Amino acid sequence: MKRKIYFVIFLFTLQGLISCKRPVTNIIIEVPVLRASYIYRTDSVDNYLGKYQAKNKEMSDAYFQKGLESENTNPDKAVFFIKRAITLYPCFKYYKELGSFNSKLGKYDEMHDVYTFIRNDIPDGKKQNGQYHIDAQLNPDIVYECLISNILSSKGGFVDDMEEDLEEDAKEMNIGILDLKDKVFSDPRLKLDSNSEDYQDLILNFFNAQQIRFYMAKPSTFNYFLSTIKDTTRVFEIDKNKVRDFDYRSFNGSTYRHEAGPENMLISEYFNHYLPEKIKDTNWDGVYNYTHVIHLNDSILAIICAIDSSESACPADIRQIYHRLTTFTKHGRMIASTIVANQSGESLSTLQFTHNKYTITYFKRYWEKPYKKNDFDNYLTKTEQLDKKSFVINPRGEITKDSTSAGNRTTP
């Protein structure tokens, strides 16, 4: 649909320093324009250009020049004039200036609209294959501005809806993927805290599998991982009730703040790199909660992780969950690892942890009928204590039996 603009031209003459006004002559010019709300719609722009082509170019150039002159004094008016120029003659030059100016203003949502249109749908008034649509003016700057505007407009949630193929972007810019990463993260418009989840999620998208393993092994990445574990108490208990607890809303290190697509990578999905299960088997894809981080001294720490292998939606008593304690250096090198609490079928063990010492109490559980993990119609009849053992974590992070504690054994 089109609308009309009316231009009124006032003609008058001045005679000397004091003159009499002559009658004003009004000239009304009817000019068809593209709706401002349609300037990012390819079909509307193509149809407009197909009908009017460059008929209004002289008038649009005048508006564009007014926009340039207003950029430093009245930004809102500058945007208005540049958009008015586009509605009269949509072309690459006007769109590019609109995108650049929105970037300067920090209006990243519209910047993204502009550069996405430029990259994918920009017409130039020359008919090809029955349509006024080509992307011959695509260049590395446009590719990059389209990418960075996607990141900026998402306010850090770039991986929520990541449509960009970063390798293809790098190829079109004639640079390597890691060079593109450096360009993105050195862009002054991208104000992401390197300790934030958004930063960590974004950077992974530039890495291949080998580079991800290397990145996860960096002390800075390990420190970020530690910051996501909120419970740092050094005295706690995993009793008969807590041993079966599992946060199914926030497992595998993620709070599911993102709705990532299949091609997107989130840092939380790679926290399993700090589990022996993943180290021994790179295909391991277990379900886990990191629950505690205990700073034992200035250089050694311990982490406890709950790992669930239960059937979906099973009752709490039937769940199969174990809790693994692993010690690390402060730089992320693994020292020792062991299971410290467990619920699985007839087996049950609980944990009491105090500073660098802990005690495991072992139980046997009795069921109404033979236990099967997928048989939910079964009930506990009795729980019996079998044994108790104590351990100590020495200053080097090694785990040994506690010689100061005799441990106890309860005879059934």
GIRA-V918080 format. One record per residue. N is the residue number from 1. RES is the residue in one letter. SS is DSSP state (helix for helix, strand for strand, loop for the rest). Layout:
n->[N:N]
res->[RES:RES]
ss->[SS:SS]
This chain:
n->[1:2:3:4:5:6:7:8:9:10:11:12:13:14:15:16:17:18:19:20:21:22:23:24:25:26:27:28:29:30:31:32:33:34:35:36:37:38:39:40:41:42:43:44:45:46:47:48:49:50:51:52:53:54:55:56:57:58:59:60:61:62:63:64:65:66:67:68:69:70:71:72:73:74:75:76:77:78:79:80:81:82:83:84:85:86:87:88:89:90:91:92:93:94:95:96:97:98:99:100:101:102:103:104:105:106:107:108:109:110:111:112:113:114:115:116:117:118:119:120:121:122:123:124:125:126:127:128:129:130:131:132:133:134:135:136:137:138:139:140:141:142:143:144:145:146:147:148:149:150:151:152:153:154:155:156:157:158:159:160:161:162:163:164:165:166:167:168:169:170:171:172:173:174:175:176:177:178:179:180:181:182:183:184:185:186:187:188:189:190:191:192:193:194:195:196:197:198:199:200:201:202:203:204:205:206:207:208:209:210:211:212:213:214:215:216:217:218:219:220:221:222:223:224:225:226:227:228:229:230:231:232:233:234:235:236:237:238:239:240:241:242:243:244:245:246:247:248:249:250:251:252:253:254:255:256:257:258:259:260:261:262:263:264:265:266:267:268:269:270:271:272:273:274:275:276:277:278:279:280:281:282:283:284:285:286:287:288:289:290:291:292:293:294:295:296:297:298:299:300:301:302:303:304:305:306:307:308:309:310:311:312:313:314:315:316:317:318:319:320:321:322:323:324:325:326:327:328:329:330:331:332:333:334:335:336:337:338:339:340:341:342:343:344:345:346:347:348:349:350:351:352:353:354:355:356:357:358:359:360:361:362:363:364:365:366:367:368:369:370:371:372:373:374:375:376:377:378:379:380:381:382:383:384:385:386:387:388:389:390:391:392:393:394:395:396:397:398:399:400:401:402:403:404:405:406:407:408:409:410:411:412]
res->[M:K:R:K:I:Y:F:V:I:F:L:F:T:L:Q:G:L:I:S:C:K:R:P:V:T:N:I:I:I:E:V:P:V:L:R:A:S:Y:I:Y:R:T:D:S:V:D:N:Y:L:G:K:Y:Q:A:K:N:K:E:M:S:D:A:Y:F:Q:K:G:L:E:S:E:N:T:N:P:D:K:A:V:F:F:I:K:R:A:I:T:L:Y:P:C:F:K:Y:Y:K:E:L:G:S:F:N:S:K:L:G:K:Y:D:E:M:H:D:V:Y:T:F:I:R:N:D:I:P:D:G:K:K:Q:N:G:Q:Y:H:I:D:A:Q:L:N:P:D:I:V:Y:E:C:L:I:S:N:I:L:S:S:K:G:G:F:V:D:D:M:E:E:D:L:E:E:D:A:K:E:M:N:I:G:I:L:D:L:K:D:K:V:F:S:D:P:R:L:K:L:D:S:N:S:E:D:Y:Q:D:L:I:L:N:F:F:N:A:Q:Q:I:R:F:Y:M:A:K:P:S:T:F:N:Y:F:L:S:T:I:K:D:T:T:R:V:F:E:I:D:K:N:K:V:R:D:F:D:Y:R:S:F:N:G:S:T:Y:R:H:E:A:G:P:E:N:M:L:I:S:E:Y:F:N:H:Y:L:P:E:K:I:K:D:T:N:W:D:G:V:Y:N:Y:T:H:V:I:H:L:N:D:S:I:L:A:I:I:C:A:I:D:S:S:E:S:A:C:P:A:D:I:R:Q:I:Y:H:R:L:T:T:F:T:K:H:G:R:M:I:A:S:T:I:V:A:N:Q:S:G:E:S:L:S:T:L:Q:F:T:H:N:K:Y:T:I:T:Y:F:K:R:Y:W:E:K:P:Y:K:K:N:D:F:D:N:Y:L:T:K:T:E:Q:L:D:K:K:S:F:V:I:N:P:R:G:E:I:T:K:D:S:T:S:A:G:N:R:T:T:P]
ss->[loop:strand:strand:strand:strand:strand:strand:strand:strand:strand:strand:loop:loop:loop:loop:loop:loop:loop:loop:loop:loop:loop:loop:loop:strand:strand:strand:strand:strand:strand:strand:strand:strand:strand:loop:helix:helix:helix:loop:loop:loop:helix:helix:helix:helix:helix:helix:helix:helix:helix:helix:helix:loop:loop:loop:loop:helix:helix:helix:helix:helix:helix:helix:helix:helix:helix:helix:helix:helix:helix:loop:loop:loop:loop:helix:helix:helix:helix:helix:helix:helix:helix:helix:helix:helix:helix:helix:helix:loop:loop:loop:helix:helix:helix:helix:helix:helix:helix:helix:helix:helix:helix:helix:helix:helix:loop:loop:helix:helix:helix:helix:helix:helix:helix:helix:helix:helix:helix:helix:helix:helix:loop:loop:loop:loop:loop:loop:strand:loop:loop:strand:loop:loop:loop:loop:loop:loop:loop:loop:helix:helix:helix:helix:helix:helix:helix:helix:helix:helix:helix:helix:helix:helix:loop:loop:loop:loop:helix:helix:helix:helix:loop:loop:loop:loop:helix:helix:helix:helix:helix:helix:helix:loop:loop:loop:loop:helix:helix:helix:helix:helix:helix:helix:helix:helix:loop:loop:loop:loop:loop:loop:loop:loop:loop:loop:loop:helix:helix:helix:helix:helix:helix:helix:helix:loop:loop:loop:loop:helix:helix:helix:helix:helix:helix:helix:helix:loop:loop:helix:helix:helix:helix:helix:helix:helix:helix:helix:loop:loop:loop:loop:loop:loop:loop:strand:strand:strand:strand:loop:loop:loop:helix:helix:helix:loop:loop:loop:loop:loop:loop:loop:loop:loop:loop:loop:loop:loop:loop:loop:loop:loop:loop:loop:loop:loop:loop:helix:helix:helix:helix:helix:helix:helix:helix:loop:helix:helix:helix:helix:helix:loop:loop:loop:loop:loop:loop:strand:strand:strand:strand:strand:strand:strand:strand:strand:loop:loop:loop:loop:strand:strand:strand:strand:strand:strand:strand:strand:strand:loop:loop:loop:loop:loop:loop:loop:helix:helix:helix:loop:loop:strand:strand:strand:strand:strand:strand:strand:strand:strand:loop:loop:loop:loop:strand:strand:strand:strand:strand:strand:strand:strand:strand:strand:strand:loop:loop:strand:strand:strand:strand:strand:strand:strand:strand:loop:loop:strand:strand:strand:strand:strand:strand:strand:strand:strand:strand:strand:loop:loop:loop:loop:loop:loop:loop:loop:loop:loop:loop:loop:strand:strand:strand:strand:strand:strand:strand:strand:strand:strand:strand:strand:strand:strand:loop:loop:loop:loop:loop:strand:strand:strand:loop:loop:loop:loop:loop:loop:strand:strand:loop:loop:loop]
